[in-house]
């Protein structure tokens, strides 16, 4: 139970960081360009992860990636797509609306992935309460849009 609460709190805090990331990257893009700001963000991310690996923070075997199916590498592409989208959209819609729209998309995708137990993850069926949560989130996005 305590681990779940900590995981939830950490997720909320990191979610707040995503809003900050969108704002900072959009501001950087005004100076250097959209793809260039994405490149800088991805490079800093890469350097941070390399530093963590270098100090011994490992939880698996990186060499095993060569045996992974290619479709499991789509995460990097999707991460770049999120960065580029936020950089381009934040100046037009604002941070709040952009993040709200991204979260709505994430939740809709998550419900489908959970429902089908995609990628061997736990199966959590779509239920009326989960659909109500999406509806409330859509309403919240609409309110933030105003």
N, C-alpha and C positions, 0 to 999 in steps of 0.2 A: 504494500500500500504506500509506504513512504517513498519507495523508489518510483512509483507511478506519479506521485505528486511532484517529486523532484524533476522527473522527465517532463511533466506538463509545464512546470515553471520555466525550466530551461528552454523548452520549445517556444513559450510566449516571449521570453527575453530575446531569443535568437530571431523570432519573427519581427520584433521591434528593430533589431539590427538590419533586417531585410529592408525595412522602410528607410532607414538611414543610408543603407547601401544604394538604394534607388536614387535618393536625393543627391548623394555625393557623386555618384557616377554620372548623373544627368548634368550636374554642374561642371564636372571635369570634361564632359563631352562638348560643352559650349566652348571650352578652351582648345581642345585637341581634336574633336570630331567623334562621331558615334562609334565607329568600329575601333578607332584608336583607344577610346576610353574603355571599351570592352576588352581590348587586348591588354591594357594596363591592369584592369581588374583581375582578369584571368591569370596574368603573369604573377601578380602579388599573391593570389590564391595558391598558385603552383609553388612559389617560393616558400610560402608558409608551410604547406604540406611537406615539402622536401625537408625543411628545417625540423619538423616534427619527426619525420622518419630518421633524420640524421642523428637526433638525440636519443633514438631508440624507442620511440613511441610507436610500436608496431602491434597489430592485432591479427595479422595473417601472413600470407605468403604472396608477395607481389608477383613472383615468377609464375604463379598459377594463372595469371590473366591470359597467358598465351593459349591456355586450354579452354578458356571461356568462349561461349558462342558470341559471334560478333554483335548480335542484337543487344547484348548486355553492356555494350560500350556506348549506347545511345545517351547515357546520362550526361556525358560531357557536351554533346550537341545540345541537349535540352537545357543544360545550365547556361550555355552561351546564348541560346534563344531567349531565355528569361532575362539575361543581362541586357542584350540588345533591345528587346522589347521595352524594358523599363527605361533604358536610356532615351529611347525615342518618344515614348508615351508620357513620361513624367512631365516634361515641359508643356505638353498639350492638355493633360487632364489633371495634373497635380499628383502629389505623392499618395494622398489618401485614396483617391479614386483608382489610381493604378494598382496599388496594393490590394484594395478591395476586389477589383476585377481579377487579379492574379489568384487571390485566395478563393474566390468563387470557382474559378476554373480548377484550382487544385482540389477543392473539396468534391466537385462533381467527378473529376477523374478518380479521386481516392475512393469514392463510394462504389464506382464501377470496379476498380481493382480489388477492393475488399469483397464485393459481392461475388466475384468470380474466383477469388483466392489466387489472383494472378501471381505468376513467378514463384509459386509454392508458398506464398504467404498465407496467413490464417484467413479462413473464409468467414466473413461477417456479412450476413445478408442485408440487402436494402430493406428497411422497415419504415413504417409510417413516421416514426419519431425521427429517423435519420433524414427522411425527405423533408419533414418540418424544419429541421435544422438548416437544410439547404435553402428552403423558402425564406426563413428568417435572415439568413446571410444575404440572399438576393435583395430582400427589403432593406437590409442595412447598407448594402452597396448603393442602392437607389437613393437612400437618405444622404450618404456621403457624397454622391454625385451632385446633389442639389447644392 
